[in-house]
């Protein structure tokens, strides 16, 4: 699955912050061709991958 756009609201930013993740890190994972993305509802995905800093 290819994700070419991310839309952030306060809830989603706070949610990923609970996991010590920042929005730019999520985008880095989306840009990595080896990432995995699974749809979990309307406009909601679970991503697996590594950031540039290998987090």
N, C-alpha and C positions, 0 to 999 in steps of 0.2 A: 504494500500500500504506500502510495506517495502522498505526503502532506506538503502542500505548497503555501499554506497560509495558517497562521495561528491568531486567534482572537482571545484577548485576555480580559477578564473582568476581575473585580476585587476578590471574589470568592475563590477563583482558580489560582490567583497569585498567592493568596493566603494558604490554600491547600498544599501547593507544591512547596511553599516555605516550611511547612511542617515536616517535610522530608529533606530539608536543607538543600533545596533545588531552586534555582533562579530561572526566570523565563528565557534568558539568552542560552542557558544550558539545554533547555528543552529544544530550542531551535537547532542547536548544534547536533543534537541526536537526530532530529528530522533530516538534517543535511547529510548524515552518514548513511551511505548506501547499505550498510550491514545492519541497520536498526530493524527492530520488529515493532509493528504497530497492530493492535487489536482493537476493533470497534467495540465500545461498551455502551452504546446508546446513541441518541441523536447528537451529533457534533461532539462526541466524547470518545477519547481513545486512551489506551494504556500503551505507553512506549517503553521499549527496552533498548538500551544501547549505551554507548560511551561518549562522554564529552571530549573536547580537544585535550583537556587536562587529564583524561582517563579516569573520570569519576563515574 
